[in-house]
């Protein structure tokens, strides 16, 4: 399975972006999915995730109410809709897949099996 993240860019505070993570060589509807981000000099942190069935979703406190994770099974793609972007959302965003078919949404990066290449999101103040 390979993941391809896209949709990043340079935006202003308050703008919106939608990140996409397309899977090839596998079916995203069979996997849990997560979005993480890493800012310069900081560790990679959990942003949002969903379990394989889509029945459970989780968000970091810093993005609750602003970001939404979703999946389009027909397109084999997971999305991260980001609204009301803030300067502190600036980071490289990574998508990841969890093959365990757990009912739990994992927040630890080491619970994910495959990673996309990352897409840069820059929010200007």
C-alpha positions in Angstrom: 0.0 0.0 0.0 1.2 3.5 -0.9 -0.2 6.8 0.3 0.0 10.0 -1.6 -0.8 13.2 0.4 -1.7 16.5 -1.4 -3.5 19.7 -1.0 -1.1 21.8 1.1 -0.2 25.3 0.3 0.3 28.9 1.6 -2.9 30.5 3.0 -3.8 33.3 5.4 -5.1 33.1 8.9 -8.8 32.2 8.8 -8.6 30.5 5.4 -9.5 26.8 4.7 -7.7 24.0 3.0 -8.6 20.4 2.3 -5.8 17.8 2.3 -6.2 14.5 0.5 -4.6 11.2 1.0 -5.0 8.7 -1.8 -4.2 5.1 -1.4 -2.9 2.7 -4.0 -2.3 -1.0 -3.8 -4.9 -1.3 -1.0 -8.4 -0.4 0.0 -8.7 2.5 2.5 -12.1 1.3 3.7 -10.2 -1.6 5.3 -7.8 0.6 7.2 -7.8 3.1 10.0 -6.4 6.5 9.0 -4.6 9.2 10.7 -3.3 12.7 10.0 -0.3 13.9 11.8 1.8 17.1 11.5 5.3 18.1 12.3 6.5 21.7 12.7 10.2 22.6 12.5 12.0 21.6 15.7 9.0 19.8 17.0 7.9 16.1 17.2 5.3 14.7 15.0 1.9 15.1 16.6 -1.5 13.5 16.1 -4.1 15.8 14.4 -7.0 13.6 13.5 -7.9 9.9 12.9 -10.6 7.5 12.2 -10.9 3.8 12.7 -11.3 1.4 9.9 -15.1 1.4 9.9 -15.3 5.1 10.1 -17.5 4.8 13.2 -15.0 6.5 15.5 -13.1 9.7 14.9 -10.7 11.5 17.2 -9.1 15.0 17.1 -6.4 16.8 18.9 -7.7 19.4 21.2 -6.0 22.1 19.2 -8.0 21.3 16.1 -11.4 20.3 17.5 -14.2 22.2 15.9 -12.0 23.4 13.1 -10.7 20.2 11.3 -12.7 17.3 10.0 -11.5 13.9 8.8 -13.5 12.0 6.3 -13.2 9.2 3.8 -14.5 8.6 0.3 -14.4 4.8 -0.3 -15.2 5.2 -4.0 -12.1 7.3 -4.4 -10.0 5.4 -1.9 -9.1 8.7 -0.4 -9.1 10.2 3.1 -9.5 13.9 3.6 -8.7 16.5 6.2 -10.8 19.6 5.9 -9.1 22.4 7.8 -11.1 25.5 8.5 -10.2 28.7 10.4 -6.6 28.0 10.0 -4.2 29.6 12.5 -0.5 30.4 12.3 0.3 27.6 14.7 -1.2 25.1 12.2 1.8 25.6 10.0 3.6 22.3 9.6 4.2 19.4 7.2 1.1 17.2 7.3 1.3 13.4 6.9 -1.3 10.8 6.4 -1.0 7.3 7.7 -2.8 4.0 7.5 -3.4 1.5 10.3 -3.8 -2.1 9.2 -5.1 -3.6 12.4 -8.8 -3.0 11.8 -9.1 -1.9 15.5 -12.1 -0.2 16.8 -9.8 2.3 18.4 -8.3 5.4 16.8 -4.6 5.4 17.5 -2.9 8.6 18.4 0.7 7.3 18.6 2.6 7.4 15.3 4.2 4.0 15.9 0.8 2.3 15.7 0.5 3.2 12.0 1.9 0.9 9.3 2.3 3.1 6.2 2.9 6.8 5.7 2.4 9.3 2.9 5.2 11.7 1.9 3.9 14.8 3.6 2.4 18.0 2.3 3.4 21.5 3.5 0.8 23.8 5.1 1.9 27.3 5.7 -0.5 29.8 7.4 0.6 33.4 7.3 -0.4 35.7 10.1 
